[in-house]
C-alpha cells in the first residue's frame, strides 16, 4: 500500500466542512493521519445537567494539567529537561507507550485534580504514587495524609 504524506494545508485539518455536511475531518496529531468520517446520528438537543457537569469537570482537569505542565516543563528555571517529576512523567509515557505527557498527567490525577506520580517509571497496577502538584513545582513530593511510608510487614 502506498504511503501518503499530506501537504501542510491538509496536515492539521479537523472539523466539519460545509454548513449542511455530516462529514468531518479528524487528524491524529501523533501520527499525522487524516481521516474523513461521517456523523451518523448527531445529537440535536440542549446539553443535559450530567453533560454540563462532565464538561465542567473536564475543564477543571485540563486547567490543572496545564498548570502542572507549565510548572514542571523544561524552561530556564527548571532546566533543559524539566523537573524530576516531568522527567518521571516522560519515562512513564514511554513505559506505557502513550503519545503525550498530558495522558500521563490525567492518568495519575486524583479527584481533587492533584497529580500523584508513582515513584518509578514502571507504575504499579493500583496507580498509587506521590503527589507532585504544580504548587510545589513537582520537586518535593508530599505523601498522602494517613499513609505510612514504610513497607507493610
Steps between C-alpha positions, in 0.01 A plus 500: 500500500627847415590736782350846458654803668243780525600849396523771767155643422332164559730375780330686786145498369219392730130564538199524269514641154194666351198620695263213424755220481515208740857426395797615703876468501677347799877538536707280728770745610746234618500305173389782265232278350199683358172311483170597345207387714124528480284602795210251493269618780589847628356610836241774448390600849633728770771365729369314804605580857719189502673609178555852633645360825734274302611794283575706811695210654702451183572873477628502859722197429640666186579820693677297771693295240612816319608658828701188594667487159583872507652464848709193413585519129849587374577869545780725619378456857447119480798417283530356150319177593244642741445399861554149635123451498481597131785261415320223690180577307698469175635160611150382591374621163761283327439200730122511438541576127296819525531775241487805728609603849151646557367143492733410788391808695131412455562133587657586836270790591272445800149634568643829635695545173839441665759299309639201693769329293635161606853486635636299205440500123346152526172599667320262730156370394335697780638826359601621845776753521623815657348841450688722259264793465585825326492691829836366608637476147507122514838508672405381849233227495264497796363164624127464542363579846450188708736286290812352650814515291649172619428152365217298649661194661 
